[in-house]
Amino acid sequence: MHTGERMKRERWKSGFSEWFDETLWNAKIVETRYPVKGLYVWLPYGLKLRNRVLAIMRELLEKRGHEEMLFPLLIPENLFKKEAEHIRGFEEQVYWVTHGGKDRLDVKLALRPTSETSIYPMFALWIRSHADLPLKVFQVVNIFRYETKMTKPLVRLREVTTFKEAHTAHATPEDAEAQVMAAVEIYKKFFDELGVPYAITKRPPWDTFAGAVYSLAFDTLAPDGRTLQIGTIHNLGQNFAKVYGIKYEREDGSHEHVHQTCYGISERVIAATVMAHGDDLGPCFPPKVAPVQIVVVPIPFKKERNTEEVARKIAEELKATGLRVHFDGRDIRPGRKFYEWERHGIPLRLEIGPKDVNGGQVTTVRRDTGKRFVISLRTLVPDVKKTLEQINEDMRDKAWKSFSENMRELGEIKEIKKAMSTRAGIVRAPWCGKEDCGKELEEKTGGSVLGEELHHKRTGGECPVCSEPAKSSILIAKTY
């Protein structure tokens, strides 16, 4: 990397929070001036991005046998408070509806902070025998949480508008465990499609979802060195089934409570996509999910009039193959068009001037690298599609390279504390497995324990707190 490029990257990191807010505005993803704190408006361009991301998730879930449903927003207080541990986890975040018009309600209604307590009473009605299992459903809804910390668009919200939650019920603990692992694979495929790198951890006991036996989480890194949780998976065991009476009849006629899982994502996946692929110019969207994959810009000179006609035909030819193409025929300077579309993160720009028309070619510019090259009109469609595929692959590889470079092995509290003070990414440290040592690591280093790294076999090392032999690796980071 050249010195100038490195300095540019560093400015993006050092002013990341401001960069992120400006990027969402310049790219017209969300409008942040809605007059309620923590609520935002999805703009047309941002909504197209959101829908393309969700389309990937829907396809992955449906291929694995999940069916989409839609449950009510309001949850009666008596149902919500049935699972004591669950309500303790959310009691400070719930919005309550107490009136209907001028009348006080007999039973308060919660605006769902998540949907276990609204979905599982219905599971109890639907599940009767082993033939009804497994049951796998999902929904994409808005949820409400009274967020008391500083809110941030797409990251920390009071209304989460893109909450995908899947809920499953199974006959045996083994089936539920297999579903957890299947959910891990679904999420890995999903984030790989977005080109978003991730670490997978088993959350520590003190950060497990309220009511779950254990929780897994996917985390990515923002450019400022903090982690962002972008997906969670929970093995609920029989905890909710026992509270809500979700039983099934076995083949021998006996009855047993089902075993359950749930897993969710939110609009943080949009934030992660922006973070993973941005630069000083703004976002750079992978062609897979970009609302517009190609912008075609005619560059006429003086009395040349056929450049716009040729450019329009090129745009129509590409659009006819299913590509998402925008033709920009506005009567403004080409440079201004380039500036605007770069800030919208459009992966590929095609420029057509008199020289291109005469040469039977288009000048092509990649948003991710800035590389300019020529494509012949004779091979336009296959070459453009090949380029878009290459951009997807290159962006994913670049993001993973940056992520890997910001994960380090440290074994001393002093070293970890220094890394946390400079937000130097994710630290992998040896851990004895004891909760007290994990909590002390948080206290002494100023970082947050993400949990035990899934699928990472620990060899050697001592716990930085008690010096006992390490049983696993624990990930520590500053978090959003």
Buried (B, 14 or more C-beta within 10 A) or exposed (E): EEEEEEEBBEEBEEBBEEBBBEBBBBBBBBBBEEEEEBBBEBBEBBBBBBBBBBEBBBEBBEEBEBEEEEBEBEBBBEBBBBBEBBBEBBEEBBBEBEEEEEEEEEEBBBBBBBBBBBBBBBBBEEBEBBEBBBBBBBBBBBBBBBBEEEBBBBBBBBBBBBBBBBBBBBBBEEBBBBBBEBBBEBBBBBBEBBBBBBBBBBBBEEBBBBBBBBBBBBBBBBBBBBBBBBBBBBBBBBBBBEBBBBBBBEEEEEEBBBBBBBBBBBBBBBBBBBBBBBBEBBBBBBBBBBBBBBBBBBBBEEEBEEBBEBBBBBBEBBBEEEBBBBBBEEEEEBEEBBEBBBBBBBBBBBBBBBEBBEEEBBBBBBBBEEEEEEBEBEEBBEBBBEBBEEBBEBBBEBBBEBBEEBBBEBBEBEBBBBBBEEBBBBBBBBBBBBEEBBBBBBEBBBBBBBBBBBEEEBEEBBBBBEEBEBBBBBBBBBBB
